[in-house]
Amino acid sequence: MTDTDSLPATLRAIRAKLNLTQEQLAERLGVSFATVNRWESGGTRPQRAAREAIAELAREADIEGPQDASEAAVRVSRRRKRRPASSEPTTKPMEQMLWDAACSIRGEKDAAKFKDYLLPLLFLKRLSDVFDDEIDRLAEEYGDRETALEIAESDHSLLRFYLPPEARWGIISGRESYDWPLDQKGRSTAPKDIGEHLTRAVRAVAKHNPALSGVIDVVDFAAERNGERDINPAKLRGVVETFSDPRYRLGLADVQPDFLGRAYEYLLRKFAEGSGQSAGEFFTPTEVGFLMAHILRPRPGETCHDYACGSAGLLIKLQLVARELDPTSRVPLKLYGQELQAESYAVAQMNAIIHDMEVELARGDTMINPKFRNPDGTLKQFDIVVANPMWNQPFNTDIFANDPFDRFRPAGGITSGKGDWAWLQHTLACMDDDGRAAVVLDTGAVTRGSGSKNEDKERNIRKWFVEHDYIDGVILLPENLFYNTTAAGVIVVLNKRKPASRKGKIVLLNASKRFRKGRPKNYLPEEDIRPLAAMYLKGEPVEGELAVITIEQAREADYNLSPSRWVEQISDAEHGSVKELVSELKKLSIAAHEGDQALFSLLEKLQ
């Protein structure tokens, strides 16, 4: 049995013997639970440092570890006697590295532009470190690094992505030398400064790797305006130096793909803090994305679509949760995303590559020009749809009066004013006959028009969805989670084929109290995400948090689906019985009387 074959069995045996969950094992190994999932399923193989750590745990559990790891563990134990062990980077230092880099050019560009410069650089650093790891792997096979480089130069298919010499981080950072070729007149082609070097580097990477064209080469680091560089070369050099810190190496054994994706999201969130509503259009808080994924419970091979995908975070979380739910499956989800903004589209491409996930992405305005279509021109339909479209977006009734995809008129009519329910109508059109979806919207989407004496188109569309039993539930989120607003937001869950136990019912979960204070935003605690999803999926009333209403009840409420209307929140204070309250009041009264008597006695002595 090979090491690759025995590793999943070894990991499961370690967990069984030491009574560890996957998350606990991941914590012991210094990786994420998604990484352990991939190892147990055989989807990926850990690098040497991780195999050594696994072998040590195997010895602790008194079981036989992977064949090639035990001897390596002995070697690493000897090394540890000579010097302290270096631990895998945690999220906090990586976040600090990213923000230090952002701050180094903060005076040059406003916050909304930081990502345009930093994310391609971070991506290039990741590609370069992985390139070095793969050359080292070839060196082990062919004898030395020089031979490995020669072989890689002659056969680029041996590598995930080939990086020409001028794009390798050691040369960019100046830690390695490079003889730039001469031009036709015998002059050196060496760049004038770091800005010119970086621009040439990312363009060279795109030239050798067509899949990265329009992804990594979207920025000109040497761009000028009115005779001045957009970003001072000295500031760029500071960013390069920050990324060159050996503590922040981004190779295969240093960080796992999902870990670096978290770092990406951190950076996007930090940009969003300073760039207002535009940032909120593409960033959904990490914990909200995971809550949506746990509610939808994706299964191997299912098709998943996000028509406003931004950085592709919601799609990636679906895949991570699918691996957690079924760690033995080697069948990935089929992920599809559409994004309007060129910058966000490029980030989505990078994010997918960093996560080692296949995501088919398209650019364009989803409402006007949805790109995923069948050969006959109809909309392609999916098992799962997720989205966080722009809230309260103006909806032009005239443009969609004759919708070529017939998304609106047969599904409750054409809305006016705000486009929240138009997004849900588009969502429904993208769901297959067994499809399910989760869409984040403004809280007003589930209440506007209810109780009004006047005809309201939003309320009419909501009525249509309720009467056709497509709304599985609504989840009210805490306030101040999102970076484009302090409003709470709701997740509307749709299902075209509800299970028998949920037919004719709507689950309303009030999670507005499930938050912790953060700076500058609140957040859902990670330990609450799975319990909230489980509570929602169970669909049984929980006092103060969850109510289940019938279509008839929704009808009587004029289709007001706000969880806060149906779920009465329990106060944080404990509510005792009247008898207990009276008893407590008597004790307080007696204590106050005794205090008064003691004070009078002291005052009498002073007379």
C-alpha positions, 0 to 999 in steps of 0.5 A, a space after each residue: 500500500 502506498 503512502 497516498 493510499 494509507 493516509 486517509 485510513 491513518 487519519 481516520 484511525 487517529 481520529 477514532 483512537 484519540 476521539 477527535 473531530 475533523 476540526 480538532 484534528 485540523 487544529 492539532 495539525 495546524 491546518 483547516 478542517 477543509 484541508 483535513 477533509 481533502 486529505 481524508 478523501 484522497 483529494 490532495 496529499 499533504 506536504 512533508 511537514 504535514 506528513 511528519 506531524 501526522 506521523 507524530 500523532 499516529 505514534 501518540 495514538 499507537 497506530 501505524 502511520 503512513 509508510 514514508 512519514 514515520 522515518 521523516 518524523 524521526 528526522 524532524 524530531 532530531 531537528 527540533 532538538 537543535 532549533 525551535 519548530 516553525 509553526 504554520 502561519 496563522 490567520 492573524 500574522 497573514 492578515 497583518 502582513 496583508 494590511 501592512 502591505 496595504 498601509 505602505 501604499 495607503 497615501 498613494 491610492 484611495 482604499 477602493 484602489 488598494 485591491 487593484 495593486 495588492 491582490 495581483 501581487 499577492 497572487 504572483 507571490 503565491 504562484 512563485 512560491 508554488 513554482 519553487 515548491 514544484 521545482 524542489 519536487 522535481 529536484 528530488 526526482 531528478 537529482 538537483 535543482 538546476 536539472 529540475 529547472 532545465 526540465 521544467 523549461 523544456 516541459 511546462 506541463 510538469 507545473 501547474 503554472 510556469 513562471 519565466 525567470 523575470 516573474 519569480 519572486 527571488 528576482 523581483 525582490 532582488 534576492 537573486 540575480 538575473 541577466 536581462 537579455 540585450 535588445 537588437 542594439 545591444 542595450 540591456 532590457 532591464 527595467 528602470 524600476 520595480 513598477 516597470 519590473 512588476 508590470 513586465 512580470 505579470 504580463 510575462 506570466 499571462 503570456 506563458 499561462 493563457 488561463 491567467 490572461 485578464 486575471 493577473 495582468 489587469 494592472 500597470 504598476 508603472 502607469 503615469 498620470 500628468 508625468 507622475 507615477 500613480 504609485 511611487 516605486 519606493 512604495 511598491 518596493 515596500 510592498 514587495 519587501 513585506 511580501 518577501 518576509 520569510 514568515 509569510 511564505 505562500 507555498 504548498 507546505 506553508 498555507 493551504 488554499 482555503 487558508 489563503 482564501 480567508 486572507 483574501 477575504 480579510 483584505 477585501 473586507 478591509 478595503 470595504 471598510 473604507 470604500 462604501 457601498 461599492 465594496 459591499 456589492 461584492 463582499 459577503 461576510 464569511 460567516 454569512 456565506 458559510 451559514 448559507 452553504 450549511 443550509 443548502 447542504 450541497 452534494 457531490 457533483 451538483 451544479 451551483 450558480 452565483 449570478 452576482 458572484 463578486 470574488 466568488 466567495 459564496 461558490 467557494 464556501 459551497 465547495 468547502 462545506 460539500 467537502 466537510 459533509 462528504 469528505 470521502 467524495 472525489 466528485 467536486 461541485 460544478 461552479 458557475 459565476 457571473 460578475 459585472 465588474 472587471 476588477 471583481 471578476 479578476 479577483 474571482 479568478 484568482 480566488 478560484 485558482 488559489 482554492 484549487 477549484 474549477 469555477 466557470 466565470 463569465 462577465 456581464 450584467 446578469 439582469 440584462 444579459 445572463 451569460 449561462 444559457 442553453 443552446 436554444 437560448 433559454 436560461 441554464 438551470 442549476 441545482 443550487 443558486 446563491 447570491 448577494 445582489 445589490 440591495 434596493 437596486 432601481 429597476 427599470 420597468 420599461 427595459 424588462 417589459 418584454 423580457 426575452 427570458 420571460 422571468 417576471 410576468 409569469 412569476 408575479 408580475 413586473 416590479 417597480 421601484 426596487 429590484 429585490 424581488 426581480 432578483 428573486 424572480 431571476 433566481 427562480 428562473 435559474 433553479 432546476 425542478 429540484 432546485 434550492 437557493 439562498 439570496 441575501 436581501 434588504 429586510 424591507 424586501 419581505 415586508 414592503 407593501 404589506 398592510 397597505 391599502 394601495 396596490 403594491 407590486 412588490 407585495 404582489 410578487 411576494 404573494 405569488 411566491 408564497 401561494 406557489 409555495 416556493 419560499 422555504 424560509 427567511 432568516 433575519 441576520 444581525 445588524 451591522 454585519 455588511 460593509 455597505 450598510 448598517 441594516 440587518 439584511 435577510 436570507 431568503 431561502 427558496 425551494 422548488 421541491 420542498 420535502 413533505 414535512 415543509 410543504 405549505 409552511 414557511 420557516 422564519 428564523 430570527 438570528 438578530 441576537 446571534 452576534 458579537 461586537 466587532 470593529 467596525 462591524 459585528 459578526 456571527 460567531 463561528 460556533 453559532 453557524 452550524 447550530 443555526 443551520 441545524 435549527 433552520 433545517 429541523 424546522 421546529 419552533 424554538 421560543 425566541 428564535 424560530 417560528 413556522 407559519 402556514 401559507 394561510 397565516 402568511 395570507 392573513 398577515 398580508 404576506 409580511 414575512 419578517 421573522 421579527 413579526 413572528 418570533 418574539 425575542 426573549 430578553 437577555 434578562 431572565 424572567 422569573 415567576 411572580 413569586 420569585 420576583 416578590 421574594 427577591 424584592 423583599 430581600 432587597 427591601 430588608 437589606 436597604 432598611 438594614 443599611 439605613 439603620 446602620 447609617 443612622 447609628 453612625 450619625 448619632 455617634 457624631 452628634 
